[in-house]
Amino acid sequence: MKLIRIDPNKNMYRFYEVHVQSTLFDQHSVVCTWGSIKSRYHRVRMIKTETPEEAKKFADQIIQQKTKKGYT
């Protein structure tokens, strides 16, 4: 899921992406990518989980936190 937060008054043009995917070693992970919409700069974080249900739950928590901060 891709979330975006734009606030021209604060010069804020950000994105945040959350994906659940499997790894090479039979685990699942939540991959988060975030950065500026106006530049090529971004960061990536991978959070390993044991089950796909745990990964989905964790991803939903991250999405909920970001929507509280103004991302849509």
C-alpha positions in Angstrom: 0.0 0.0 0.0 1.3 3.4 -0.9 0.6 6.3 1.5 1.2 10.0 0.6 1.4 13.1 2.8 1.6 16.5 1.1 1.6 19.8 3.0 3.0 22.7 0.9 3.0 25.0 3.9 5.6 22.8 5.5 7.3 22.0 2.2 6.4 18.3 2.9 6.0 15.9 0.0 6.4 12.4 1.4 5.5 8.8 0.6 5.4 5.7 2.6 5.0 2.2 1.1 4.2 -1.0 3.1 4.4 -4.5 1.5 4.1 -8.0 2.8 6.3 -10.5 1.0 8.0 -13.9 1.4 11.7 -14.3 1.7 14.1 -16.8 0.3 14.2 -18.8 3.6 10.5 -19.6 4.1 9.9 -16.6 6.3 7.7 -13.6 5.6 8.6 -9.9 6.0 7.1 -6.5 6.0 9.0 -4.2 3.7 8.7 -0.4 4.3 10.0 2.2 1.9 9.7 5.9 2.6 11.1 9.2 1.3 10.5 12.3 -0.6 8.2 12.5 -3.7 10.3 15.3 -5.1 13.6 13.6 -5.0 15.1 10.2 -5.6 16.1 9.8 -2.0 14.4 7.0 -0.1 15.0 4.5 2.7 14.0 0.8 3.0 13.4 -1.3 6.1 12.6 -5.0 6.2 11.0 -6.6 9.3 11.1 -10.4 9.4 8.1 -12.3 10.8 7.4 -16.1 11.1 4.0 -16.3 9.5 2.1 -14.4 6.8 -0.6 -13.6 9.3 1.9 -11.9 11.7 3.3 -9.9 8.8 -0.2 -8.7 7.7 -1.0 -7.7 11.3 2.2 -5.8 11.6 1.7 -4.1 8.2 -1.8 -3.1 9.3 -0.4 -1.5 12.5 2.1 0.5 10.5 -0.6 1.7 8.1 -2.8 2.7 11.0 0.0 4.7 12.6 0.8 6.5 9.4 -2.8 7.4 8.7 -3.0 9.0 12.2 -0.1 11.2 11.2 -1.9 12.5 8.1 -0.9 10.1 5.3 -3.6 9.1 2.9 
